[in-house]
């Protein structure tokens, strides 16, 4: 299905995740049509099959490349990049490879990207503690904070359809709970039902377009996610068991990171139809751990 040359390039490349991310974008972007929901499903199927292939031909060595340190974490990379550009930062809870591709489709010629990593386990709680030494995203990203040698003023975008008016201000940081909120814990965020995934992608694209009108914007996330829709067995590798993706028994499908067992690949996800949970994270996988750092240039004058 995939060439041996690709595997060889990934294994010998000094920055395999950069090479992998570029390859995925080039391969998958042409399949994005005007029907964003249908395109999303196709992208997810390809990502699933591709990771299944990587697991087969590369094995645990692939997952080891997804374990990072502070220099490779997506959030510090985003802040450092924004400071160099005199721009702003947007942290999207659950930003992933998928959102990158839809942003490139919505904002052609303005988007460039690099590969970052989510700390392991890839939960918001662990990321916040590891990256910010804080108790939560809101506490970390609101008010005035000194991060990586620069002062930032932060706020939460509560209503994605009504973003703040920035003018030409820079040195700002924003938190959005999209895509995690409407695709994962919809009820806990006050949403009555899980939203259409294509609509969620368009909401994020519209937000980014607005925030980057006058100044560069750097977007990343705390973690990526595995999308399982309303049919977990379609996207989860068997055997399907309902358990968290870290701290449990995963037979041989795990890595130990700082004394914690973490599920690898798409095995063992906690999914409940009753709660309408359609995305999962916490483990080590292509889509959970590889988190793009995306630069959107300001609109041309």
PEMO-V46034 format. One record per backbone hydrogen bond with DSSP energy under -0.5 kcal/mol. CO is the residue of the C=O (numbers start at 0). NH is the residue of the N-H. E is the energy in kcal/mol with one decimal. If there is no record, write none. Layout:
BEGIN
co: [CO	CO]
nh: [NH	NH]
e: [E	E]
END
This chain:
BEGIN
co: [2	3	4	5	6	7	8	12	14	14	15	16	17	18	19	20	21	22	23	24	27	28	30	33	34	35	36	37	38	39	40	41	42	43	44	45	46	47	48	49	50	51	52	53	53	57	58	58	59	60	61	61	62	63	65	68	68	69	71	72	73	74	75	76	77	78	79	80	81	81	82	86	87	88	89	89	90	90	91	91	91	92	95	96	97	98	99	100	101	102	106	109	111	113	115	116	120	122	123	124	125	126	126	127	127	127	128	135	136	137	142	142	144	144	146	149	151	151	152	153	154	155	157	158	163	165	170	171	172	173	174	175	176	178	179	179	181	182	183	184	185	185	186	195	196	197	198	199	200	201	202	203	204	205	206	207	209	211	212	215	216	216	217	218	219	224	225	227	230	230	231	231	238	238	240	244	247	249	251	252	254	254	255	256	259	260	261	262	263	265	268	271	272	277	277	279	282	283	284	284	285	286	287	288	288	289	290	291	292	293	293	294	294	295]
nh: [6	7	8	9	10	11	12	15	17	18	19	20	21	22	23	24	25	26	27	28	30	31	32	35	38	39	40	41	42	43	44	45	46	47	48	49	50	51	52	53	54	55	56	57	58	60	61	62	63	64	64	65	65	66	67	71	72	72	116	76	77	78	79	80	81	82	83	84	85	86	85	170	217	173	91	219	92	175	93	94	221	179	99	100	101	102	103	104	105	106	109	296	294	292	290	73	122	126	127	128	129	130	131	131	132	133	132	139	140	141	144	153	146	151	149	146	144	153	172	142	174	157	159	161	165	168	152	88	154	90	156	92	180	182	183	184	194	277	185	188	188	190	189	199	200	201	202	203	204	205	206	207	208	209	210	211	212	298	298	87	218	295	89	293	91	226	279	230	233	234	234	235	240	267	242	262	249	252	253	263	256	261	257	259	256	246	254	283	266	236	270	276	275	227	228	225	284	264	288	289	289	224	223	117	290	291	115	293	113	218	295	111	296	216]
e: [-1.3	-2.5	-2.6	-2.2	-2.4	-2.3	-1.6	-0.7	-0.6	-1.9	-2.7	-2.7	-2.2	-2.2	-2.5	-2.3	-2.2	-2.0	-2.7	-2.3	-1.7	-2.3	-0.6	-1.4	-2.4	-2.3	-1.7	-1.7	-2.5	-2.6	-2.2	-2.1	-2.7	-2.4	-2.3	-2.6	-2.3	-2.0	-2.0	-2.5	-2.6	-1.6	-2.7	-2.5	-1.5	-1.0	-1.6	-0.9	-2.0	-1.0	-0.7	-0.5	-1.0	-1.1	-0.6	-1.7	-1.0	-0.6	-2.0	-1.6	-2.1	-2.2	-2.5	-2.2	-2.5	-2.2	-1.8	-1.4	-0.7	-2.7	-0.7	-1.7	-2.6	-2.4	-0.7	-1.9	-0.6	-2.4	-0.6	-1.6	-0.5	-2.2	-1.6	-1.7	-2.0	-2.3	-2.2	-1.6	-2.1	-2.7	-1.6	-2.6	-2.8	-2.8	-2.0	-2.2	-1.8	-2.5	-2.8	-1.9	-2.8	-3.2	-0.5	-1.6	-0.7	-1.3	-0.7	-2.2	-2.2	-0.6	-0.5	-2.9	-0.7	-3.3	-1.7	-2.7	-2.8	-0.5	-2.4	-1.9	-1.7	-1.2	-0.7	-2.1	-0.7	-1.8	-2.1	-2.6	-1.7	-3.0	-2.9	-2.8	-3.9	-1.5	-1.7	-0.9	-1.2	-1.0	-0.8	-1.1	-0.7	-2.6	-1.8	-2.0	-2.0	-1.8	-2.2	-2.1	-2.3	-2.5	-2.2	-2.6	-2.5	-2.1	-2.6	-1.4	-1.3	-1.2	-0.6	-2.1	-0.5	-3.1	-2.7	-3.0	-2.8	-0.5	-2.1	-1.4	-2.1	-0.6	-1.0	-2.0	-0.5	-0.7	-1.2	-2.3	-0.6	-2.9	-1.3	-1.7	-0.6	-3.1	-0.6	-1.5	-2.8	-3.7	-2.3	-2.9	-1.1	-1.0	-0.9	-1.7	-1.2	-3.2	-1.0	-3.0	-0.6	-1.9	-2.6	-0.6	-1.4	-0.9	-2.6	-1.8	-0.9	-0.6	-1.4	-0.6	-1.9	-2.9	-0.5	-2.2	-0.6	-2.3]
END
